């Protein structure tokens, strides 16, 4: 909020000042016409000027400095009702003047405080009428002159038109505010959709290998712990296989990294096509791939590994890759015989993979805890 906005009077103070000033001028002319018909003296005219030409500006000066401007305005509306209707009582209850004042004053209170405020307004009106009559004790004279009656009608008409205009402006502002809120909500929904899409993309990037589109080591580690816990609860087996492309370093060194990447992509595609929905295929690092096989026992896992090995051997490769031995060595480990934790199972599969390479490559080996203890690494 800017400094100008903070120093600007409350909307109720501004609106009532405008309406009060307008109606006061009309009432000054209307009651003045009636005073003229009655031949009132100077004192009556000074009181009329103080009430309708000075009082509205004093109210505004107090209202705009009030810490609680809306409450202050409502109190002044009650004062308006008592003060203005005091003139009606003092003049002998002229019907038209009393009618327009009661309607306008009580209507203003109802708008701000609801129908219950009508009774407060009528109480203030009654107090003003009684006070004005008690002060001057005039004869009851409800009739007004033609000019005064016409001014009463004009005053009521203009007051209601001003009141209606304020209501229209507030309704228009409310509609514009609702339109802005709707537009903001739609924009927010679009932003939320974009954020959710971005979050999904970020999650995918965090869990996927960018080259092959397979899951990465981070995802596999979390998934393996979850799957092992499930297999323990259900008392079912779990297998995993560690897969390595034979002589992959030679393919990269001789044919270039583009040919090497093509070999990796083709193996990844082969694994994705030939796995169940429940299996998890992961690029473990470099040219090593890990396949997690929940509920699959050792014999079925070894058969699956042989299927991968033979399929990859027959798979068309980038020109020149065949000469460097585009084949697979695979190590298989199974829960619970091969180990009961993810680290032990991976170590057992890695040991079996090492044995497959030591025994000539392009083969499948099964590993257990003993093999994992004796494991050490070599270059592919």
ZAMARGU-4260 file (C-alpha; in steps of 0.2 Angstrom, whole numbers, plus 5000, padded with zeros to 4 digits):
<rodrens>
0) 5000/5000/5000 | 5007/5017/4995 | 5007/5032/5006 | 4993/5041/4997 | 4982/5025/4999
5) 4986/5025/5018 | 4981/5044/5020 | 4966/5042/5010 | 4950/5042/5020 | 4939/5026/5022
10) 4927/5023/5008 | 4912/5025/5019 | 4918/5042/5025 | 4921/5048/5007 | 4904/5041/5001
15) 4894/5048/5016 | 4903/5065/5014 | 4898/5066/4996 | 4880/5060/5000 | 4878/5070/5016
20) 4884/5086/5008 | 4873/5084/4993 | 4858/5080/5003 | 4862/5094/5016 | 4862/5107/5001
25) 4845/5101/4995 | 4838/5101/5013 | 4845/5118/5016 | 4835/5124/5001 | 4819/5114/5005
30) 4818/5119/5024 | 4824/5136/5019 | 4809/5137/5007 | 4798/5132/5022 | 4806/5144/5034
35) 4803/5158/5021 | 4784/5153/5020 | 4784/5154/5039 | 4793/5171/5040 | 4807/5164/5051
40) 4819/5176/5059 | 4838/5177/5058 | 4841/5165/5072 | 4832/5151/5063 | 4842/5154/5047
45) 4859/5154/5057 | 4853/5137/5065 | 4848/5131/5047 | 4865/5135/5040 | 4875/5127/5054
50) 4865/5111/5053 | 4866/5109/5034 | 4881/5119/5028 | 4893/5117/5042 | 4889/5101/5051
55) 4893/5089/5036 | 4911/5096/5034 | 4914/5094/5053 | 4908/5076/5052 | 4920/5073/5038
60) 4935/5080/5047 | 4931/5069/5062 | 4928/5053/5052 | 4944/5054/5041 | 4954/5055/5057
65) 4945/5041/5066 | 4954/5025/5070 | 4938/5016/5067 | 4930/5026/5053 | 4916/5014/5049
70) 4910/5014/5067 | 4911/5032/5068 | 4901/5035/5052 | 4887/5024/5059 | 4886/5034/5075
75) 4886/5050/5065 | 4871/5043/5054 | 4861/5041/5071 | 4866/5059/5075 | 4860/5064/5057
80) 4843/5056/5061 | 4841/5065/5077 | 4848/5082/5072 | 4839/5083/5055 | 4822/5076/5062
85) 4824/5089/5076 | 4820/5102/5062 | 4804/5092/5058 | 4798/5093/5076 | 4803/5111/5078
90) 4793/5116/5062 | 4777/5107/5067 | 4779/5091/5058 | 4778/5096/5040 | 4773/5080/5031
95) 4784/5080/5016 | 4800/5086/5024 | 4797/5073/5038 | 4794/5059/5025 | 4810/5062/5014
100) 4821/5064/5030 | 4814/5048/5038 | 4816/5038/5022 | 4833/5044/5018 | 4841/5043/5035
105) 4834/5026/5039 | 4838/5019/5022 | 4856/5024/5024 | 4858/5015/5041 | 4849/4999/5034
110) 4862/4999/5020 | 4877/4999/5032 | 4870/4988/5046 | 4855/4978/5039 | 4837/4978/5043
115) 4840/4978/5062 | 4848/4995/5060 | 4831/5002/5055 | 4825/5001/5073 | 4840/5011/5079
120) 4837/5024/5065 | 4818/5025/5070 | 4823/5028/5088 | 4835/5042/5083 | 4821/5049/5072
125) 4809/5049/5087 | 4822/5057/5098 | 4825/5071/5086 | 4806/5074/5083 | 4802/5074/5101
130) 4818/5085/5105 | 4814/5098/5091 | 4795/5099/5096 | 4800/5101/5115 | 4812/5115/5110
135) 4800/5126/5101 | 4783/5119/5105 | 4775/5124/5088 | 4758/5121/5082 | 4756/5105/5071
140) 4756/5110/5053 | 4759/5096/5041 | 4755/5106/5025 | 4769/5113/5015 | 4769/5126/5001
145) 4770/5121/4983 | 4789/5126/4981 | 4793/5117/4997 | 4784/5101/4992 | 4792/5101/4974
150) 4809/5103/4983 | 4805/5089/4994 | 4801/5078/4979 | 4816/5084/4970 | 4827/5081/4985
155) 4821/5063/4988 | 4823/5059/4969 | 4841/5066/4968 | 4846/5057/4985 | 4839/5040/4979
160) 4848/5043/4962 | 4864/5046/4971 | 4861/5031/4982 | 4858/5020/4967 | 4873/5027/4958
165) 4884/5022/4973 | 4876/5005/4973 | 4879/5003/4954 | 4897/5008/4956 | 4900/4996/4971
170) 4891/4982/4961 | 4902/4986/4946 | 4918/4986/4957 | 4913/4969/4964 | 4910/4961/4947
175) 4927/4968/4941 | 4935/4961/4957 | 4927/4944/4954 | 4932/4944/4936 | 4950/4948/4942
180) 4949/4934/4955 | 4943/4922/4941 | 4957/4927/4930 | 4970/4925/4944 | 4963/4908/4948
185) 4964/4902/4930 | 4981/4909/4929 | 4986/4900/4946 | 4979/4884/4939 | 4989/4885/4924
190) 5005/4889/4934 | 5001/4874/4945 | 4999/4863/4930 | 5015/4869/4923 | 5024/4867/4940
195) 5017/4849/4941 | 5023/4845/4924 | 5040/4852/4928 | 5040/4842/4944 | 5036/4827/4935
200) 5050/4831/4922 | 5062/4834/4936 | 5058/4818/4945 | 5060/4809/4929 | 5077/4817/4926
205) 5082/4812/4944 | 5077/4794/4941 | 5081/4791/4923 | 5097/4789/4913 | 5097/4802/4900
210) 5105/4791/4886 | 5095/4775/4888 | 5079/4781/4897 | 5081/4767/4909 | 5080/4770/4928
215) 5097/4775/4936 | 5106/4768/4951 | 5097/4780/4963 | 5080/4774/4959 | 5086/4756/4959
220) 5093/4757/4976 | 5077/4763/4984 | 5066/4751/4974 | 5077/4736/4979 | 5075/4739/4997
225) 5056/4741/4995 | 5055/4725/4984 | 5066/4715/4996 | 5055/4720/5011 | 5039/4714/5001
230) 5047/4698/4996 | 5051/4694/5015 | 5033/4698/5019 | 5026/4687/5006 | 5040/4673/5008
235) 5044/4674/4989 | 5061/4674/4979 | 5069/4689/4971 | 5083/4688/4957 | 5094/4701/4950
240) 5106/4701/4936 | 5121/4712/4932 | 5125/4714/4914 | 5140/4720/4905 | 5144/4722/4887
245) 5160/4713/4882 | 5175/4723/4876 | 5165/4739/4877 | 5180/4749/4880 | 5187/4743/4863
250) 5172/4748/4854 | 5173/4766/4862 | 5191/4768/4858 | 5191/4761/4840 | 5174/4766/4834
255) 5171/4781/4844 | 5158/4786/4858 | 5144/4787/4846 | 5145/4769/4841 | 5147/4765/4860
260) 5131/4774/4864 | 5122/4765/4850 | 5127/4749/4858 | 5120/4754/4875 | 5104/4760/4868
265) 5101/4744/4858 | 5104/4734/4874 | 5093/4745/4884 | 5079/4743/4871 | 5081/4724/4871
270) 5080/4723/4890 | 5064/4735/4891 | 5055/4724/4878 | 5059/4708/4886 | 5055/4712/4904
275) 5039/4710/4914 | 5029/4726/4921 | 5035/4721/4938 | 5054/4720/4933 | 5065/4735/4935
280) 5078/4739/4922 | 5092/4750/4927 | 5108/4757/4919 | 5120/4754/4934 | 5135/4763/4927
285) 5145/4764/4911 | 5141/4749/4901 | 5134/4739/4916 | 5115/4736/4917 | 5105/4729/4932
290) 5089/4720/4931 | 5078/4717/4946 | 5066/4703/4945 | 5054/4701/4960 | 5046/4684/4963
295) 5057/4676/4950 | 5067/4661/4956 | 5085/4657/4952 | 5082/4644/4938 | 5070/4656/4929
300) 5082/4670/4931 | 5096/4660/4923 | 5085/4656/4909 | 5080/4674/4907 | 5099/4679/4907
305) 5102/4666/4893 | 5088/4673/4883 | 5096/4691/4885 | 5113/4685/4880 | 5108/4675/4865
310) 5096/4689/4859 | 5110/4702/4861 | 5122/4691/4851 | 5110/4691/4837 | 5106/4709/4838
315) 5112/4720/4823 | 5125/4732/4830 | 5134/4748/4823 | 5146/4743/4809 | 5162/4737/4816
320) 5155/4733/4833 | 5154/4714/4829 | 5173/4714/4827 | 5176/4719/4845 | 5164/4706/4852
325) 5147/4714/4855 | 5141/4701/4867 | 5136/4700/4885 | 5142/4693/4901 | 5129/4691/4915
330) 5130/4688/4933 | 5115/4682/4943 | 5111/4682/4961 | 5095/4677/4970 | 5086/4681/4987
335) 5087/4672/4999 | 5100/4660/4995 | 5112/4672/4987 | 5110/4685/5001 | 5096/4694/5011
340) 5101/4712/5008 | 5103/4723/4992 | 5122/4726/4995 | 5125/4707/4997 | 5115/4702/4982
345) 5123/4715/4971 | 5141/4710/4977 | 5136/4692/4973 | 5130/4696/4955 | 5146/4707/4953
350) 5157/4692/4958 | 5147/4681/4946 | 5149/4693/4932 | 5168/4693/4936 | 5168/4674/4934
355) 5159/4675/4918 | 5172/4687/4911 | 5186/4676/4918 | 5179/4661/4909 | 5179/4668/4892
360) 5165/4681/4892 | 5148/4679/4883 | 5141/4668/4897 | 5130/4668/4912 | 5136/4664/4930
365) 5127/4662/4946 | 5134/4670/4962 | 5131/4667/4981 | 5138/4674/4997 | 5155/4665/4995
370) 5158/4672/4978 | 5154/4689/4984 | 5167/4688/4998 | 5180/4683/4985 | 5176/4696/4972
375) 5187/4709/4965 | 5185/4721/4950 | 5194/4721/4933 | 5192/4732/4918 | 5180/4727/4904
</rodrens>
